[in-house]
Structure formats: C-alpha cells, structure tokens
C-alpha cells in the first residue's frame, strides 16, 4: 500500500518571500537619488526600486512629510534633512565650502572685495566676504542682510525667478535706500530683464550704499538660483573689466554643487548654462557697453 503525502498532493501555493522592512524600502528609495540634483517621478522611483507603485507612493509621502525628500513640479528630490546630514546649516555650509576657493581666486586676481550671499525672503543673507584694501569701507558683514532689490547680488538671483515670485518676495518690502535705489516693481522688472539679456550679469552703483558699486552673478541649481557671488568696489572701479570673472566663478560653483548638470539625464533638469564661458568676443562687447555707460 502506497502512502500518499496529502500535503504534497494538495496544490498549496508556494510561500511568498516576505517584503523588505520599512527601513530597507526607505533606503531603496533614497538610494535612487544619485546626487543632490536628481529629480524623479513616482514611476521612476517604482521602476528603480521594484516596489509596487502604491507602496512607493506611500513611502514617498512619508519622506516628504518628514523633509527627507521634497516634491515640486519637477518631481521628487532630496529634502532639507537629507541635504543637511553633514551638520551645520546644511545647504549654506555646502555652498560656502564650494565657493570658498573661487572667492579667494577672484579676490586675489582683482584685489577687490568678494561677497557670497543667498536669497532669504526679500533680503540677501551674506554667507562669506573675502577682503581686500577696500574691505573696511564696505559696510557688510558675514551673517548680515540687505534688501535684495537694492543689491547686485539680490538682482542677480531675482532675475532667474518668475515675475510672480519676485513680487511675492519684494513687493511689500521695496523701498528707496539711496536716490539711486529702484523703488517700484515696474522698474525692477525692467532691470531684471536686462540682467537676463546680459546672461545673468547684474550691476549696482550706489543703490544700497552711496559710493559703492557691485557686479554679481547667480549660482544656479536645477530649479533656480541658490546663491550669488559679487565683486565690490568704489564708484570709480571699472567693474565691467572684471565682471566676466564673477560670471565664470558662479558657473564653476554651480557645477561643483550640481555635478549632474554637466550630463543631464533622466530625472535631472539642467538650467540653460552656456557650453562655454565668456568668449573674447562677448568680453569685447561687455567692455564697449561698459565704456559707453550702457550698464544701467
């Protein structure tokens, strides 16, 4: 008599492997963001992690709520907590570290004062200041603030924002600091348009402090400006001759902070950086414009 294994005879589904833990699933998702500029859709995350779409969506929502990720119109990206894991003040520390050698180089080459600042509401917030013989005469300090609309730093960053965001930031705070300060939104929008036409190069002469001139360019990320670099001199300083150095320094810091911008691919959105820096022809046109007083 043959003994039949009843359990084997019955068609019992194979035992499924247990899904990974929540920590493992979160790690899979975080690993999908290759660098700080990566932007992924829900479908990108589900495909990369092999998680069910509903599971990926639920975990993404939790990570956004806890600020490990952020969700914008461009997709999901690393959030404040992920970017600030190194300690200190997070992104600002990273910006200072990336910009420091460029600030030093520009300051040595020009002998002028160099600023690094970020946009904070209606103000610029100074992160760094590299001195020179003129440093003591410039009434700025690391950690200090100035109205964005009155500085080349602020205008360089505002120029890359949508007009509605510009108005939301500075519309209620626009005011005249000197007789040269832009004091109305229409004039400010016209100036920001001129800055865009100059490939992001901003100038300011006596708008924030009398007798002080400034040239600046924004450090740009995948979704807009993240900081700006400026050169400062007195009213007679020919900033037009050294302004391309500021633009080049800002571009190099952008690529240091956002290396994915050099080879944008899936999940990356790159700003419209020129393939090369200022050409000799462009510099000649800048010098002619500056000598003819066509900056402002």
C-alpha positions in Angstrom: 0.0 0.0 0.0 1.3 3.3 -1.1 1.4 6.1 1.5 0.2 9.3 -0.1 1.6 12.6 1.2 -1.6 14.5 1.5 0.1 17.9 1.8 2.1 17.3 -1.3 -0.9 16.2 -3.2 -2.8 19.3 -2.4 -2.0 22.3 -4.6 -0.7 24.7 -2.0 0.8 28.0 -3.2 4.5 28.4 -2.6 5.3 30.5 0.4 6.0 34.1 -0.7 9.1 35.8 0.4 8.4 38.4 3.0 8.8 42.0 1.7 11.8 44.0 3.0 11.4 46.1 6.1 10.3 49.7 6.1 13.8 50.8 6.7 15.0 48.7 3.7 12.3 50.1 1.5 13.1 53.7 2.5 16.8 53.0 1.8 16.0 51.7 -1.6 14.1 54.9 -2.4 16.8 57.2 -1.0 19.4 55.3 -3.0 17.6 56.1 -6.2 18.6 59.8 -5.8 22.1 59.6 -7.3 23.0 63.2 -6.5 21.5 66.3 -5.0 20.1 67.5 -8.3 18.3 64.3 -9.2 14.6 64.7 -9.8 12.5 61.5 -10.1 8.8 60.9 -10.8 6.8 58.3 -8.9 7.1 56.0 -11.9 10.9 56.5 -11.9 11.1 55.5 -8.2 8.8 52.5 -8.5 10.8 51.2 -11.6 14.2 51.8 -9.9 13.3 50.2 -6.6 11.0 47.4 -8.0 8.5 48.4 -5.3 4.7 48.4 -6.1 3.6 51.9 -7.2 1.2 52.3 -4.3 3.9 51.3 -1.8 6.4 53.7 -3.3 3.9 56.5 -3.3 3.0 55.9 0.4 6.7 55.9 1.5 7.5 59.0 -0.7 4.7 60.9 1.0 6.1 60.0 4.4 9.6 61.0 3.4 8.3 64.3 2.1 6.3 65.0 5.3 9.5 64.3 7.3 11.6 66.5 5.0 13.9 63.8 3.8 12.6 64.5 0.3 10.8 67.4 -1.3 8.1 67.3 -4.0 7.9 70.0 -6.6 6.6 70.4 -10.2 9.9 68.8 -11.4 9.3 65.6 -9.3 10.8 64.3 -6.1 14.3 65.4 -4.9 16.4 65.4 -1.8 15.0 67.5 1.0 16.3 69.6 3.8 17.2 66.8 6.2 19.0 64.7 3.5 21.0 67.7 2.3 21.9 68.8 5.9 23.2 65.5 7.1 26.7 66.9 7.2 25.8 69.1 10.1 25.9 72.9 10.5 23.4 74.9 8.5 23.1 72.3 5.7 23.0 73.7 2.2 24.5 77.0 3.2 27.6 75.3 4.6 27.9 73.3 1.4 27.6 76.5 -0.7 30.3 78.2 1.3 32.7 75.2 1.0 32.2 75.0 -2.7 32.5 78.8 -3.3 35.5 79.5 -1.0 38.3 78.7 -3.5 36.6 80.7 -6.2 36.1 83.6 -3.9 39.7 83.6 -2.9 40.9 83.3 -6.6 38.7 86.2 -7.8 39.8 88.3 -4.8 43.5 87.7 -5.4 43.2 88.4 -9.2 41.2 91.7 -8.7 42.2 93.0 -5.3 38.5 93.8 -4.7 36.0 92.7 -2.1 34.1 89.5 -2.9 30.7 88.6 -1.4 28.8 85.3 -1.3 25.1 85.5 -0.4 21.8 83.6 -0.6 18.3 84.9 -1.1 16.2 84.9 2.0 12.7 86.3 1.5 13.1 89.9 0.5 16.7 90.1 1.6 20.1 88.8 0.7 21.9 87.0 3.5 25.7 87.3 3.4 27.4 83.9 3.8 31.0 85.0 3.1 33.2 88.0 2.5 36.7 88.0 1.1 38.6 91.2 1.8 41.0 93.5 0.2 42.2 97.0 0.7 38.7 98.2 0.2 37.1 95.7 2.7 36.8 98.1 5.7 34.9 100.6 3.6 32.2 98.1 2.6 29.5 98.2 5.3 28.6 94.5 5.0 29.3 91.5 7.3 29.0 87.8 7.2 25.6 87.0 8.7 24.3 90.4 7.7 21.4 91.3 5.4 20.5 93.8 2.8 17.3 94.4 0.7 17.6 92.2 -2.4 16.2 94.7 -4.8 19.0 97.2 -3.9 21.9 94.9 -4.4 23.5 93.3 -7.5 23.6 90.0 -5.5 19.8 90.2 -5.0 19.0 91.3 -8.5 21.2 88.5 -10.0 19.1 85.9 -8.1 15.8 87.6 -8.6 16.4 87.7 -12.4 16.0 83.9 -12.5 12.7 83.8 -10.7 9.2 84.0 -12.1 7.8 87.6 -12.0 5.1 86.4 -9.6 7.6 85.1 -7.2 9.7 88.3 -7.4 6.6 90.3 -6.5 5.7 87.9 -3.7 9.2 88.3 -2.2 9.9 92.0 -2.5 6.6 93.6 -3.5 5.8 94.6 0.1 9.4 95.5 1.0 10.6 97.5 -2.0 11.8 100.9 -0.7 14.4 103.5 -1.6 17.7 103.4 0.4 19.5 106.0 -1.7 18.5 108.3 -4.5 19.6 105.6 -7.0 17.7 102.6 -5.5 15.0 101.0 -7.6 11.8 101.8 -5.7 8.9 100.4 -7.8 8.2 96.9 -9.2 7.8 98.0 -12.9 11.4 99.4 -12.9 12.7 96.4 -11.1 11.2 94.0 -13.7 12.8 96.0 -16.4 16.1 95.8 -14.7 15.8 92.0 -14.2 15.0 91.6 -17.9 18.2 93.5 -18.8 20.1 91.2 -16.4 18.7 88.1 -18.2 19.8 89.6 -21.5 23.3 90.0 -20.1 23.4 86.3 -19.4 22.8 86.9 -15.7 25.3 89.6 -15.1 23.9 92.2 -12.6 25.3 95.7 -11.7 24.5 98.1 -8.9 26.0 101.6 -8.4 25.1 103.3 -5.2 21.7 101.7 -4.9 22.4 100.1 -1.5 25.2 102.3 -0.1 26.4 105.6 -1.6 29.7 105.5 -3.4 29.8 101.7 -3.7 29.5 99.7 -7.0 28.9 96.0 -7.4 28.8 93.3 -10.1 27.2 89.9 -9.4 26.1 86.6 -11.0 23.9 83.9 -9.6 24.9 80.4 -8.7 22.1 78.3 -10.2 20.7 74.9 -9.4 18.2 72.7 -11.3 15.3 74.8 -10.1 16.7 78.3 -9.9 19.2 80.4 -8.1 20.7 79.1 -4.9 23.2 81.9 -4.2 25.2 84.6 -5.9 28.8 86.0 -6.0 29.6 89.6 -6.3 32.7 91.9 -6.7 32.6 95.3 -4.9 34.5 98.5 -5.5 34.0 102.2 -5.2 32.0 104.2 -7.7 35.1 104.7 -9.9 36.1 101.0 -10.1 35.8 99.7 -13.7 33.9 96.6 -12.7 32.9 95.9 -16.3 36.5 94.7 -17.0 36.4 92.1 -14.3 32.7 91.2 -14.4 33.3 88.1 -16.6 35.4 86.6 -13.7 32.3 86.8 -11.5 30.1 85.0 -14.1 32.7 82.3 -14.6 33.2 81.8 -10.8 29.4 81.5 -10.3 29.2 78.9 -13.1 32.0 76.9 -11.7 30.5 76.8 -8.2 27.1 75.8 -9.8 28.8 72.8 -11.4 30.7 72.0 -8.2 27.4 71.9 -6.3 25.3 70.2 -9.0 27.7 67.9 -11.0 24.7 66.2 -12.6 24.1 69.5 -14.6 27.1 68.7 -16.8 25.5 65.5 -18.0 21.7 65.9 -17.5 19.8 62.7 -18.0 16.7 61.0 -16.7 15.4 62.7 -13.6 17.7 65.7 -14.0 16.7 69.2 -15.1 19.6 71.5 -16.0 19.5 75.2 -16.3 20.4 76.8 -19.5 24.1 77.1 -18.9 26.2 78.1 -21.9 28.5 75.4 -23.2 31.5 77.7 -22.7 32.2 80.7 -20.5 32.6 84.2 -21.8 34.2 84.3 -25.2 36.7 87.0 -26.2 34.0 88.5 -28.5 31.5 88.6 -25.7 34.1 90.2 -23.4 34.8 92.8 -26.0 31.1 93.7 -26.3 30.9 93.9 -22.5 33.8 96.3 -22.4 32.3 98.5 -25.1 29.0 98.6 -23.3 30.7 99.5 -20.0 32.8 102.2 -21.5 29.7 103.8 -23.1 27.9 103.8 -19.8 25.3 101.3 -21.1 25.1 99.2 -17.9 22.3 101.0 -16.1 
